[in-house]
Amino acid sequence: FLTWTRPDVDTDLVYQLTKWFHENFDAYKGSHAMAPRMELKVFRDFLHMSPVPAHEGTIKYLREIGQWTEKDDEWNEAAIKLMDRWIAARTAAIEEAKSKGVRLHHENQEFIDIHKKHTADIPIMRVRIK
C-alpha cells in the first residue's frame, strides 16, 4: 500500500505517481489481493504511525487535496532529522570499518561493534502511536 524511494528522486515524478495511484484507485483496486490497501484512507492511517519520512512529492500532492496538515509537517521533519542521524552514523561506521579493513557484514562482530559505537546514542525508529 505504499512505495519506498530515496529522498533525491525527482519531486515532480513522485507527485505524479502519488496522484496517479490516488486518482486511479478504482481502476486497479481489484487487480491484486493487496491493491485495496492502496486506498488513501489506508495510506493516511499508515502515515499516522510511520517513523519514516514522506517524500516531498507525496507531501505536495497530499497538501493539494487537503490530506496533509501542519502536524504532519512536524512529525515528518522529526522523522527526517532522525533518518539523517542514522544515515550519517551508518556512513561513519562503514568508513571506519573500511579504513580498518573490517569486513562489512551483519554477522561480523567487529563490524557490529563499530556500528554500535556510531549509533549508540540514536533513538531507534519506532512506529508512532497515536
C-alpha positions as CSV (number, residue, x, y, z in Angstrom):
1,F,0.0,0.0,0.0
2,L,3.0,2.3,-0.3
3,T,6.1,2.7,-2.4
4,W,9.5,3.4,-0.9
5,T,12.0,5.7,-2.6
6,R,15.1,7.8,-1.9
7,P,14.6,11.5,-1.0
8,D,16.6,12.6,-4.0
9,V,14.1,11.1,-6.5
10,D,12.5,13.9,-8.6
11,T,9.7,15.6,-6.6
12,D,7.5,16.0,-9.7
13,L,7.9,12.3,-10.5
14,V,6.8,11.2,-7.0
15,Y,4.0,13.8,-7.1
16,Q,2.7,12.4,-10.4
17,L,2.9,8.8,-9.2
18,T,1.1,9.7,-5.9
19,K,-1.6,11.5,-7.9
20,W,-2.0,8.6,-10.3
21,F,-2.3,6.0,-7.5
22,H,-5.0,8.1,-5.8
23,E,-7.0,9.1,-8.9
24,N,-6.9,5.6,-10.5
25,F,-7.6,3.6,-7.4
26,D,-11.0,2.3,-8.6
27,A,-9.4,1.1,-11.8
28,Y,-6.7,-1.1,-10.1
29,K,-8.1,-1.9,-6.7
30,G,-9.3,-5.4,-7.9
31,S,-6.1,-6.3,-9.7
32,H,-4.3,-7.9,-6.7
33,A,-5.2,-9.0,-3.2
34,M,-3.0,-6.2,-1.7
35,A,-4.3,-3.5,-4.1
36,P,-7.2,-2.4,-1.9
37,R,-4.7,-1.3,0.7
38,M,-3.6,1.4,-1.7
39,E,-6.7,3.4,-0.8
40,L,-6.0,6.9,0.5
41,K,-7.6,6.3,3.9
42,V,-5.3,3.2,4.5
43,F,-2.3,5.2,3.3
44,R,-3.1,8.1,5.7
45,D,-3.6,5.6,8.6
46,F,-0.1,4.3,7.8
47,L,1.4,7.8,7.7
48,H,-0.1,8.5,11.2
49,M,2.1,5.7,12.5
50,S,5.1,5.6,10.2
51,P,8.6,6.5,11.6
52,V,9.8,7.0,8.0
53,P,9.6,10.5,6.4
54,A,7.2,11.1,3.5
55,H,8.7,12.2,0.2
56,E,8.2,15.9,-0.8
57,G,6.3,14.8,-4.0
58,T,3.9,12.8,-1.9
59,I,3.5,15.8,0.5
60,K,2.9,18.2,-2.3
61,Y,0.0,16.1,-3.6
62,L,-1.5,15.4,-0.2
63,R,-1.4,19.1,0.5
64,E,-3.1,19.8,-2.8
65,I,-6.0,17.5,-1.9
66,G,-6.2,18.7,1.8
67,Q,-4.7,15.5,3.2
68,W,-1.6,17.0,4.8
69,T,-1.5,19.1,7.9
70,E,0.9,21.3,9.9
71,K,1.0,18.4,12.4
72,D,2.2,16.2,9.6
73,D,4.9,18.7,8.8
74,E,6.1,18.4,12.5
75,W,6.3,14.6,12.6
76,N,7.8,14.4,9.1
77,E,10.6,17.0,10.0
78,A,11.4,15.0,13.1
79,A,11.5,11.8,11.0
80,I,13.8,13.4,8.5
81,K,16.2,14.5,11.3
82,L,16.3,11.1,12.8
83,M,16.8,9.4,9.5
84,D,19.6,11.8,8.7
85,R,21.3,10.9,12.0
86,W,21.0,7.2,11.2
87,I,22.4,7.7,7.7
88,A,25.4,9.8,9.0
89,A,26.1,7.2,11.7
90,R,25.9,4.3,9.3
91,T,28.2,6.1,6.8
92,A,30.7,6.8,9.6
93,A,30.6,3.2,10.7
94,I,31.2,1.9,7.2
95,E,34.0,4.4,6.6
96,E,35.7,3.4,9.9
97,A,35.3,-0.3,9.1
98,K,36.7,0.1,5.6
99,S,39.7,2.1,6.9
100,K,40.5,-0.7,9.4
101,G,39.9,-3.5,6.8
102,V,36.9,-4.8,8.7
103,R,34.5,-6.9,6.6
104,L,31.1,-5.2,6.3
105,H,28.7,-7.9,7.3
106,H,25.8,-8.2,9.7
107,E,27.3,-11.3,11.3
108,N,30.8,-9.9,11.7
109,Q,31.1,-8.9,15.4
110,E,33.9,-6.5,14.7
111,F,31.7,-4.6,12.3
112,I,28.7,-4.9,14.6
113,D,30.8,-3.3,17.4
114,I,31.9,-0.4,15.2
115,H,28.3,0.1,14.1
116,K,27.0,0.1,17.7
117,K,29.7,2.7,18.6
118,H,28.4,5.1,16.0
119,T,24.7,4.5,16.6
120,A,24.6,4.1,20.4
121,D,23.1,7.5,21.1
122,I,20.5,7.5,18.3
123,P,16.9,6.5,19.1
124,I,15.5,3.6,17.2
125,M,13.0,4.5,14.5
126,R,9.8,3.2,16.1
127,V,6.2,3.2,15.0
128,R,4.4,6.3,16.3
129,I,1.4,5.5,18.4
130,K,-1.5,8.0,18.2
